[in-house]
Amino acid sequence: MQSVPSQAIRPLSLNPSLSSSRLPFFSFSLPIFRKFKICPSIYNKSQKVPLFLTLRCCSSGSVTAKPSSEDRRNRDVQEPDEKVVALRRLFSKPGIGIDAYIIPSQDAHQSEFIAECYMRRAYISGFTGSAGTAVVTKDKAALWTDGRYFLQAEKQLSSSWVLMRAGSLGVPTTSEWLNDVLSPGGRVGIDPFLFSHDAAKELKEAISKKNLELVYLYDLNLVDEIWKESRPKPPNNPIRVHDMKYAGLDVASKLSSLRAELVGTGASAIVISMLDEVAWLLNLRGSDVPHSPVMYAYLIVEVDGAKLFVDNSKVTKEVMDHLKNASVELRPYDSILSEIRRLAAQGAQLWLDTSSVNAAIVETYKSALDKYRSNHGSKGKIKNKRYDESNGLSEGPSGVYMRSPISLAKALKNPAELEGMQNCHLRDAAALAQFWCWLEEEIHNNVELTEVDVADKLLEFRAKKEGFLDTSFDTISGSGANGAIIHYRAEIGSCSVVDPNKLFLLDSGAQYIDGTTDITRTVHFGEPTAREKECFTRVLKGHIALDQAVFPENTPGFVLDAFARSSLWKIGLDYRHGTGHGVGAALNVHEGPQSISYRYGNTTPLQKGMIVSNEPGYYEDHAFGIRIENLLHVQEINTPNRYGGIEYLGFEKLTFFPIQVCY
């Protein structure tokens, strides 16, 4: 599954130009699995699993896949949107007084996947993709999303909304659009809990060019005000302890390393808001968020203590004892701002990753520090001995604003985490083998199956495997034209029938107690066209090129991105997403800081122990989609030379399932 940064307003690649040339590299006479009749037994880890597998051809009756264009709504006549109308009524209420309101996709923790009660952008707009930003003014409503979701948004948005294809030529960013449609002096409202401090700061600076004011509405979210009683309740599922045999490192050791970082930077405490960072650091897992084994919580780690801000009803006795052994105290989830004020009043030097910590927390801290300095004079003399001038704070506390050190520590998997990832991928491959054998047989017997039927059956096979907990994202099951919707979600009543005469793309993953999987395969059950053969071959060549890459240490992921695109580039083709994302160990299917992408702003080098996906693709709107994805583990390569005395790195496959062969 492919991810992009959470802000959909970031620049993206332009639409690829399509070539009419044909280059039949393979005769694609066979679809899937005659030779691949899998028995319940599983390979031992030491066995080599072939990258390719010969598959058999099935023939079946013709079923026409429904193109996404058939689901588009008539946009010639604008229909009134009751939710948008209700939202606009709030603009003029006392204490609000705004001219526009921005609704992002995120929760207060900048999560990609969020609990249903926080899906405010989906509620107000009807667009359910995981990335996007909605903006409502007094007379306009617009939604920005990236190239993965253009076709989906076309389907789901009503005529009241304007779709902004972010990154396409001539499409303004949200701030540019606001500067254009609002009069100077206009006020733009946001919920500061839903924006990282960096994102809010960037927005504030951008709209100030037109003399627009950014207004923080701390006390209420306007979408919640109109959602009212129908809004789902916040999750309160129990938290569980992540066993040491999977975690590989105890909480005390992790906290000790983090505190050494605090001392080194002169910080007295760090505020952690990313849910996967909280879960990893404390060896805890939850189920508050779909597809991600995390719980809604904040964590503050001080040099001599730690506090977890979480709904107490989620904490079992086992978890309570686990936290007590690590000297972690419990506090109510919604008391985080009061604790920030208390620490600032003591002169605490807080470490805040402003790229992820929300604007409400950062601005509360800065405001409280201003009050502290005012009370203690210009020098801001610190009462607490822990925060004295020996830490270089003679001018008083001002905060430490740096990337969270937990992000990188979490990305470098220890041996126990890698073993868990390998083991769960073996079980996952067995489930996939059983599933694909079933699907091939059904198609061969002319059984009519919808995309939802296929996704449900895959879940059934996976759920039988030891340690299965959940899917790691909504399965992308796309036949024919629907495969071109990069993050397509099949739904009952509107999905297509799997057409044996069209390409079928299946992107899926699972959460197991010991690891996380993510795999994409594109297959054909009949005879593909020359165009489909060529595009599939070029995607496969790019996948192999990245899989086999060897590179010097300290190489950032963007350097490798071209390996996967080069074959497509040769005939003027490309794809609108990154090539690889980090993956957590029994955590989020998308994690940083590493990535393999054309976005050269991410200079994080790939390092031993990191896990990344390898998923080049190609998509022709309203025709077909192709993507081939494995997960890879970064490891040292024993090269015959060590130019410059440095290490060289490469990849080891974690995914044990074959790719359809073309010939």
Buried (B, 14 or more C-beta within 10 A) or exposed (E): BBBBBBBBBBEBBEBBEBBEEEBEBBEBEBBBBBEBEBEEEBEEEEEEBEBEBBBBBBEBEEBEBBBBEEBEEEBEEEEEBEBBEBBBEBBEEEEBEBBBBBBBBBBBBBBBBBBBBBBBBBBBBBBBBBBBBBBBBBEBBBBBBBBBBBBBBBBBBBBBBBBBBBBBEEBBBBBBBBBEBBEEEBBBBBBBBBBBBBBBBBBBEBBEEBEBBBBBBEEEBBBBBBBEEEBEEEBEBEBBBBBEEBBBBEBEEBBEBBBEBBEEBBBBBBBBBBBBBBBBBBBBBBBBBBBBBBBBBBBBBBBEEBBBBBBEEBBEEEBBEBBEEBEBEBBEBEEBBEBBBEBBBBBBBBBBBBBBBBBBBBBBBBEBBEEBBEEBEEEBBBEEEBBBEEBEBEEBBEBBBBBBBBBBBBBBBBEBBBBBBBBBBBBBBBBBBBBBBBBBEBBBEEEEBBBBBBBBBBBEBBEEBEBBBBBBBBBBBBBBBBBBBBBBBBEEEBBBBBBBBBBBBBBBBBBBBBBBBBBBBBBBBBBBBEBBBBBBBBBBBBBBBBBEBEBBBEBBBBBBBBBBBBBBEEBEBBBBBBBBBBBBBBBBBBBBBBBBBBBEEBEBBBBEBBBBBBBBBBBBBBBBBBBBBBBBBBBEBEEEEEEEEEBBBBBEBBBBBBBBBBE
